[in-house]
Amino acid sequence: MMERPLSGNGIFRLCVIGLAVTAGLGALGLSVAEDLSLVNGLWLCFTVITTIGFGEGPVTGAGRLVAAGCFLAAATCWFGLISVSVEVGLARHQSTALLSQALEPLARRHGPRLFDRN
């Protein structure tokens, strides 16, 4: 049995949920590995996920490994979000162009008008 492919909305939701899960699990992992509070672990994970890099990064090997995993997961989610956004934008542009092309002969039509406001 063939499964339906994911739609743009499905991929978008999956990527947003993936970013949230990555932030939560990464914050927990970094707080344990770096001996930080959960809030500081969340801040450190946020700087890794958004690639901002404020301040010091993880100093322990385990913390660096968790940060690298967070970055890879977040990069995958960001790539999915950007890809879906570009795809949706191109699909809208294409449908607008096709509609304009289909209505062009009606705009050049001579004879009685279809509506009073033409």
QUIVEN-V819083 format. One line per field, one symbol per residue. burial: # if it has 9 or more other ideal C-beta (glycine too) atoms within 8 Angstrom, else .. Layout:
burial: ???
//
This chain:
burial: ..........##.###.##..##..######.##.#.#.###.######.......##....#####.###.##.###.##.##..##..............................
//
